Amino acid sequence: MTHSIIRAETFDVRFPTSKMLDGSDAMNADPDYSAAYLRLYTEDDSLTGDSLVFTIGRGNDVQITAIEILVQQIVGLSTEDAFNGIGDIARALSADSQLRWLGTDKGVFHMAAGAVLNALWDLFAKERKVPLWKLLSDLTPEQLVAAIDFRYIADALTPEEALAILKDAQANRSQNESLLLANGVKAYTTTPGWLGYSDEKMLDLTRTAVADGFTLIKYKCGKSIEDDQRRLSKVRTEVGPDFKIAIDANQVWNVDTAINWVNQLQEFNLEWIEEPTHPDDVVGHARIAREVAPTKVATGEMAANRLIFKQLLQLNAISFMQIDATRVAGVNENIANILLAAKYQIPVVPHAGGIGLCEMVQHLAMFDAVAVTGHHEKRIVEYVDHLHEHFLEPAKVVAGAYKAPALPGSGAQMINESIQKFTYPTGSYWVSELSTNGVSL
């Protein structure tokens, strides 16, 4: 079973979410959820490898240029060679010194490497006619370890330790898979919590979320302490004192501000404060974690790489690791992140939402649940009810839990009609929108 990767194509896909303030927070006031989308083609017209990098509008074109540069490294490979050498491919994508100079294991080119790797994993799963979570869960411990780049993290996790973690979990894979298929993995929602929403809309969506079976809801914060106190007071009145709520500052604070702000919200019994400061400030996160306890700290959606996660874990800076499907260098680096968290006994609580992130990151959480740390009470995955209809297999949450996807692939494949309609600036939606605003193409 092998095919040839004969060419690649990219698409600049943008959705006008800023119009309704969907996705709005203290740092990002008017995001347009967007996808720098990559498709790999084989000689079989029905077999493609699809992936995307999530952006919030402008910058999509820069991200696509980086993808187009890196993807040339794998065009012409057979899928068999790519699968057997996926670890070497991952290392090669970050090894070009002239590109690496622009950002070592971080930034636009690192995310572009993730797009290429995620498209390959999507292709591998489709070729084997299984969803990605199943493909990863069926790999041997040796195959999984071979996919990881241990450079810069071996002081925290050695290949031998990673292998031992995976081997220790191997006997439980079958039972864990049965539990996954029966129960899914628990979800929490951020849908009610966008900062641009009125109090009335926030509370209406909160009631809906509770009725839908969610057991944790996250609210954006950081515009003003008075606004946060007012909004959280209304939420607590609505859901009661024991329902789990979390807040997310989206990196808007300095360290001292974060500590002072969160401590003024202790009365609301918060499950966690998310992204309280700059994502690279590991020492700052560690201090915040000490000084806002018992409120816990969660972060990771903008952690650039496995090194940041390594340091967050080493300094006891987080109680929840929030991996993202498209921020780091793809499936390979997220396997490393999941194993780092397993060693330090910190739960992986993935970031989702955006465009396609729910569809993609659920596979990583389910791989973790089956083949690494199993099912446990702290496992929960973010869910935001936006834009799922544009995907071949939309993420499905029932009674507050993600159901295991069944279609082959990684979940990233968008419907062709959606790509055509929302490609910027030539898709039918944008032609009409720009024309209405007096922009000629």
C-alpha positions in Angstrom: 0.0 0.0 0.0 1.8 3.1 -1.2 1.1 6.2 -3.3 3.2 9.1 -4.5 2.8 12.7 -3.4 2.7 14.4 -6.7 1.8 18.0 -5.9 0.6 20.4 -3.2 -1.9 23.2 -3.2 -2.7 26.0 -0.7 -5.8 28.0 0.0 -6.3 31.3 1.9 -9.6 30.6 3.6 -11.1 33.3 5.8 -14.5 33.6 7.7 -15.9 36.9 8.8 -16.4 36.1 12.5 -15.5 39.7 13.5 -18.9 40.8 12.4 -20.6 39.0 15.3 -17.6 39.4 17.7 -17.3 35.6 17.8 -13.8 34.9 19.2 -13.4 38.3 20.8 -11.2 38.6 23.9 -9.1 41.1 25.7 -6.2 40.7 23.3 -8.0 39.9 20.0 -10.9 42.4 19.6 -12.0 41.5 16.0 -10.7 38.2 14.8 -11.7 36.7 11.4 -11.2 33.0 11.9 -9.0 31.8 9.0 -7.2 28.8 7.7 -3.9 28.7 5.8 -5.0 25.4 4.2 -2.8 22.8 2.6 -3.8 19.9 0.4 -1.4 17.1 -0.8 -2.4 15.2 -3.9 -1.5 11.7 -4.9 -1.9 9.9 -8.2 -5.2 8.6 -6.8 -7.7 11.5 -7.2 -9.7 10.3 -4.2 -6.7 10.3 -1.8 -5.5 13.7 -0.4 -3.7 14.8 2.7 -5.4 17.9 4.2 -4.3 20.2 7.0 -4.5 23.8 8.1 -2.9 26.4 10.3 -5.4 28.5 12.2 -4.9 32.3 12.0 -7.3 35.2 12.7 -7.2 36.9 9.3 -4.3 39.1 8.2 -1.1 37.1 8.2 -2.8 34.1 6.5 -0.9 35.0 3.3 2.4 35.0 5.1 1.7 31.6 6.6 0.7 30.2 3.2 4.0 31.4 1.7 5.9 29.6 4.4 3.9 26.4 3.8 4.6 26.6 0.1 8.3 26.8 0.7 8.5 23.9 3.1 6.1 21.5 1.4 8.5 21.2 -1.5 10.6 19.0 0.7 8.0 16.2 0.6 6.5 16.5 -2.9 7.7 13.4 -4.8 8.0 11.1 -1.8 6.1 7.9 -1.6 3.7 7.6 1.3 5.5 4.4 2.4 8.8 6.2 2.6 7.2 9.2 4.3 5.5 7.1 6.9 8.6 5.1 7.7 10.7 8.3 7.9 8.2 10.7 9.5 10.6 11.5 12.4 13.4 12.3 10.0 11.1 14.5 7.9 10.0 16.4 11.0 13.6 17.0 11.9 14.5 18.1 8.3 11.7 20.6 8.1 13.2 22.6 11.0 16.8 22.1 9.9 17.1 24.6 7.0 19.5 27.1 8.7 18.4 30.0 6.5 14.8 29.6 7.4 15.5 28.6 11.0 17.3 32.0 11.4 13.8 33.6 11.2 12.7 31.7 14.3 14.2 28.7 15.9 11.4 26.1 16.4 8.8 28.8 16.6 6.7 31.2 14.6 5.5 31.1 11.0 7.9 28.5 9.7 7.4 26.2 12.7 3.7 26.3 12.2 4.2 25.7 8.5 6.2 22.6 9.3 3.2 21.5 11.4 0.9 22.0 8.4 3.1 19.7 6.3 3.4 17.1 9.0 -0.3 17.2 9.8 -1.1 16.8 6.1 1.1 13.7 5.9 -0.5 12.2 9.0 -3.9 12.9 7.5 -2.8 11.1 4.3 -1.4 8.1 6.3 -4.7 7.7 8.2 -6.8 7.9 5.0 -4.5 5.5 3.2 -5.1 3.0 6.1 -8.9 3.9 6.2 -8.8 4.8 9.9 -9.2 8.0 11.9 -6.0 9.5 13.1 -6.6 8.8 16.8 -6.9 5.1 15.9 -3.8 5.1 13.7 -1.7 6.7 16.5 -3.1 4.4 19.1 -2.2 1.4 17.1 1.4 2.4 16.5 4.0 0.6 18.5 5.8 2.4 21.3 8.9 2.2 19.2 7.2 3.9 16.2 5.8 6.7 18.4 9.2 7.4 20.0 10.9 7.4 16.5 8.5 10.2 15.5 9.8 12.6 18.2 12.6 15.1 18.0 14.2 14.8 21.5 16.7 17.6 20.9 16.3 20.2 23.6 14.0 18.1 25.8 16.1 15.1 26.7 17.0 16.7 30.0 13.3 16.3 30.9 12.2 13.3 28.9 14.6 10.7 27.4 13.7 8.4 24.6 14.0 5.5 27.1 11.6 7.2 29.5 9.1 7.9 26.7 9.3 4.3 25.6 8.6 3.1 29.1 5.6 5.3 29.5 4.1 4.0 26.2 4.9 0.4 27.1 3.4 0.7 30.5 0.1 1.9 28.9 0.1 -0.8 26.1 -1.8 -3.4 28.1 -4.7 -1.0 28.6 -5.1 0.1 25.0 -8.0 -2.2 24.1 -10.0 -1.4 27.2 -9.3 2.4 26.8 -10.5 2.2 23.2 -13.7 0.6 24.2 -14.3 3.3 26.8 -13.6 5.9 24.2 -16.1 4.5 21.7 -18.7 4.2 24.5 -18.2 7.5 26.3 -16.0 9.8 24.2 -13.9 12.4 26.0 -15.4 15.1 28.2 -15.7 18.6 26.7 -15.9 22.1 28.2 -17.2 25.1 26.3 -16.1 28.7 25.7 -19.1 29.6 23.5 -20.8 31.7 26.1 -17.7 33.6 27.2 -16.5 35.9 24.4 -15.7 39.3 25.7 -17.7 41.2 23.1 -21.0 39.6 24.0 -23.6 41.4 26.1 -24.4 40.1 29.5 -27.7 38.9 28.3 -26.2 36.9 25.4 -23.6 35.5 27.8 -26.2 34.3 30.2 -28.5 32.9 27.5 -25.6 30.9 26.1 -24.6 29.8 29.6 -28.0 28.3 30.2 -27.8 26.5 26.9 -24.4 25.1 27.7 -25.6 23.8 31.1 -28.6 22.2 29.5 -26.4 20.6 26.9 -24.4 18.8 29.5 -21.2 20.8 29.8 -19.7 20.7 33.3 -17.2 23.5 32.8 -17.6 26.9 31.1 -14.8 29.3 30.3 -15.2 33.1 30.2 -12.9 35.7 28.7 -11.6 38.4 31.1 -9.1 41.2 31.3 -10.9 44.2 29.9 -11.5 45.7 33.4 -11.7 44.3 36.9 -15.1 45.8 37.3 -16.4 44.2 34.2 -15.0 40.8 35.2 -16.5 41.0 38.7 -19.9 42.0 37.3 -19.9 39.3 34.6 -18.7 36.5 37.0 -21.2 37.6 39.6 -24.0 37.1 37.1 -22.6 33.8 36.0 -22.3 32.5 39.6 -25.9 33.6 40.3 -26.9 31.6 37.2 -25.0 28.4 37.7 -24.5 28.3 41.5 -21.4 28.1 43.7 -20.1 24.7 42.7 -20.4 24.6 38.9 -16.9 24.8 37.4 -16.0 28.0 35.7 -12.6 29.2 34.3 -11.3 32.5 33.0 -9.0 33.3 30.1 -6.9 36.5 29.9 -5.3 35.8 26.5 -1.9 37.1 27.6 -3.0 40.6 28.2 -1.4 41.1 31.6 2.0 41.7 33.1 3.0 39.3 35.9 2.2 41.7 38.7 -1.1 42.7 37.2 -2.1 39.1 36.7 -1.5 38.2 40.3 -3.3 41.2 41.6 -6.2 40.8 39.2 -6.8 37.1 39.8 -6.6 37.4 43.5 -9.4 40.0 43.3 -11.5 37.2 41.7 -10.9 34.5 44.3 -14.4 34.7 45.6 -15.7 33.2 42.3 -14.0 29.8 42.9 -12.3 29.6 39.5 -11.1 26.3 38.1 -8.2 28.0 36.4 -6.8 31.2 35.0 -5.7 30.7 31.4 -2.9 32.5 29.6 -2.3 35.1 32.4 0.7 36.6 30.7 3.1 36.3 27.7 3.2 32.7 26.5 7.1 32.7 26.5 7.4 33.9 30.1 7.8 30.6 31.8 9.3 32.1 35.0 6.4 34.6 35.1 3.9 31.8 34.9 5.6 30.0 37.7 5.4 33.0 40.0 1.8 33.6 39.1 1.0 29.9 39.9 2.5 30.3 43.3 0.8 33.6 44.1 -2.7 33.0 42.9 -3.2 29.6 44.5 -5.6 28.0 45.0 -6.6 29.2 41.6 -4.7 27.0 39.1 -2.9 28.1 36.0 -3.5 26.7 32.5 -1.7 27.7 29.3 -0.2 26.3 26.1 -2.4 27.3 23.1 0.4 29.7 22.0 3.3 27.8 23.5 5.6 27.8 20.5 7.2 24.4 21.0 8.1 21.4 23.2 10.8 23.5 25.0 8.2 25.9 26.4 6.2 23.0 27.7 9.3 21.4 29.1 10.1 24.5 31.1 6.5 25.1 32.3 6.5 21.5 33.7 10.0 21.7 35.2 9.1 24.9 37.1 5.6 23.7 38.3 4.2 26.7 36.4 1.0 25.0 35.2 -1.7 22.6 36.5 -3.2 22.1 33.0 -1.3 21.7 29.7 -3.3 23.2 26.8 -1.8 21.8 23.6 -3.0 23.2 20.2 -3.2 21.2 17.0 -1.6 23.8 14.8 0.7 26.0 16.9 3.6 23.6 17.2 5.2 21.3 14.5 2.3 19.0 14.0 1.4 15.6 15.4 5.1 14.7 16.0 5.7 17.5 18.4 2.4 17.0 20.1 3.2 13.4 20.8 6.3 14.8 22.6 4.2 17.3 24.5 1.7 14.6 25.6 4.5 12.3 26.8 6.2 15.2 28.7 2.9 15.9 30.5 2.5 12.2 31.3 6.0 12.1 32.9 5.2 15.2 35.0 1.7 14.0 35.8 0.0 17.1 34.5 -3.3 16.6 32.5 -3.4 17.6 28.9 -6.5 19.8 28.4 -6.3 20.8 24.7 -7.2 24.1 23.2 -9.8 24.1 20.5 -12.3 26.5 18.9 -11.1 28.5 16.0 -11.6 26.9 12.6 -10.9 23.2 12.5 -9.1 23.1 15.9 -11.9 21.0 17.5 -11.9 18.6 14.6 -8.1 18.2 14.8 -7.2 18.3 18.4 -9.8 15.7 19.5 -7.7 13.1 17.8 -4.7 14.0 20.0 -6.8 13.9 23.2 -8.2 10.5 22.2 -4.8 9.1 21.4 -3.7 10.2 24.9 -6.8 8.6 26.4 -6.2 5.3 24.6 -2.4 4.9 24.4 -0.8 7.2 27.0 -2.5 8.3 30.2 -5.9 6.6 29.8 -9.2 7.9 30.9 -9.1 10.1 34.1 -11.3 12.7 35.7 -9.2 15.7 34.7 -9.3 14.9 31.0 -11.4 17.6 29.2 -11.2 19.2 25.8 -12.3 22.7 24.8 -15.3 23.0 22.5 -16.6 26.1 20.7 -19.6 25.8 18.5 -18.4 27.7 15.5 -17.9 26.8 11.8 -18.0 23.0 12.2 -20.4 22.8 9.2 -17.5 23.5 6.8 -15.8 20.2 7.6 -16.2 16.7 6.1 -16.8 15.3 9.5 -17.8 18.0 12.0 -16.7 17.5 15.6 -19.6 16.0 17.5 -20.3 16.7 21.1 -23.2 14.9 22.8 -24.2 15.4 26.5 -21.0 17.3 27.1 -18.6 14.8 25.5 -16.7 14.6 22.2 -17.7 11.4 20.3 -14.9 9.6 18.6 -14.7 10.5 14.9 -15.1 7.6 12.5 -14.0 9.0 9.1 -10.5 8.2 8.0 -8.1 11.1 8.4 -7.2 13.8 10.9 -10.4 15.7 10.8 -8.9 18.7 9.0 -10.5 18.2 5.5 -12.9 21.0 4.6 -15.8 20.8 2.2 -14.7 22.0 -1.2 -17.6 24.3 -1.6 -16.6 26.1 1.7 -13.0 26.5 0.4 -14.2 28.0 -2.8 -16.7 30.3 -1.2 -14.4 31.7 1.5 -11.1 31.8 -0.3 -9.7 35.3 0.1 -10.1 37.5 -2.0 -11.5 35.5 -4.9 -14.1 33.4 -3.3 -17.8 34.3 -3.9 -18.3 35.6 -0.4 -15.3 37.9 -0.4 -16.0 39.1 -4.0 -19.4 40.3 -2.9 -18.2 41.6 0.5 -15.3 43.6 -1.0 -17.4 44.9 -3.8 -20.0 46.2 -1.3 -17.2 48.0 0.5 -16.0 49.6 -2.7 -12.9 47.4 -3.2 -12.2 46.3 -6.8 -10.3 43.2 -7.5 
